[in-house]
Every structure is written in C-alpha cells, then in structure tokens.
C-alpha cells in the first residue's frame, strides 16, 4: 500500500483542521503540529509521505525546518506562505522545497497539489517519465535534443537548463535555482537572462514538437518541465 500520510505543520489550528478534513475526504491520513519545535520530532515519528509546512511558525520557522529535514530526507515538502516575495528562496536549491502554496488558498487546490506531487514522486521512484516525456531525448555529448525523429541543437546553457528541469518533471524551479545550475558564482546575470534562454528553448522545442508544450511558467515562482498537449 502506498504511504498516504501527510504531516501538517501549521500554527493556526482552524486551518490545520480544515486541511486535515479535506485530505481525509481524499483518503489521506494526517497528523497536525502547531509549533515549529515539534515539526522535526513529529516527522521522524510519523514518517509521512509529504509535509505541508507553514513558513511562519513559533520557535522554529518553516525554512529552518525544511533545511534540517533536507539534510537527511527527500520527502516532498510543500511550503505554505503569505509572503509571495519569499517564493524564490523557498524553491531555491539551498532550501529544497518541492512546491509552494500562497495564503489564502483553496483546500481543494492543496489536495490537488498533494496528489500531483505524490504521483510524480511515484514515477520518480519507478524511474519513469510520462510516455510523451520519454520520447524527448537529450544527448549531452552533442547538445542535440530529439523528439520522434526530429532533432534540434541547443547551446550549452540552453541544454543545461533543459536538462535540470527534465530531470525532475513537475518540480518548480525558481530563476535563482536555475542560475545555480548553469553559472558559477563568478557570473553576474539578471533573472531576465533565464527568461531569454527559456524563450529560445521553447521556440526550438516547438519546431520539433509543435503540438506539445514542455516548459511552463509558474507565476511568481519560475518554471517547470511537464509535457502537455497545446490547447487549440
């Protein structure tokens, strides 16, 4: 049986209770803690499939809790925040959060995000991409990308950007996280440099897979790789 247990770390008991009830309707079990100092002991005891982790908590904040747990576990962590400006930090490689949700949120959306992340984790554990995604082939030696026999050439930076996202389908990468993948600390580049590279990659991918959209913008957060049929 798959693990369907969720740890909710939320200092507002009413919000935690609402999330717990909605998760129960979707056949998840859950455990709630309301103090940051209790989060890590609860995680070790409960062994959840995923953590819903509020940013602002008493005693130990969500970023510190995420950092501590990431030191020894890859369990999916979804940060819950009222601070949109914190999103880049939350999703940065140095923090290791898998996704974020901004308050106020719809409990139904939270449940949908939980389901989507756990589906993706299940695929990762099986070593599988979706059927469409697996047809996109990356050749690091030549910097060629092919799809159903059609081929394009990427620059080195473009290839490394695509490779980073391709390796973790559905994960949202902030611009800072993507810059960490392609530039060392000596480079000073703008966030918009990433946007420009992404635009070029999309254009090139569209030339070999006109019916597919592989790279998606996530408002206020960054980009993710996921194969989706283009809308007519």
Buried (B, 14 or more C-beta within 10 A) or exposed (E): EEBBBBBBBBBEEEBBBBBBEBBEEBEBBBBBBBEBEBBBEBBEEBEBBBBBBBBBBEEBBBBBBBBBBBEEBEBBBBBBBEEEEBBBBBBBBEBBBBBBBBBEBEBEEBBEBBBEBBEBBEBBEEEEBBEBBEBBEBEEEEBBBBBEEEEBEBEEBBBBBBBBBBEBBBBBBBBBBBBBBBBEEEEEEEEEBBEEBBEBBBEBBBEBBEEBBBBBEBEEBBBBBBBEEEEE
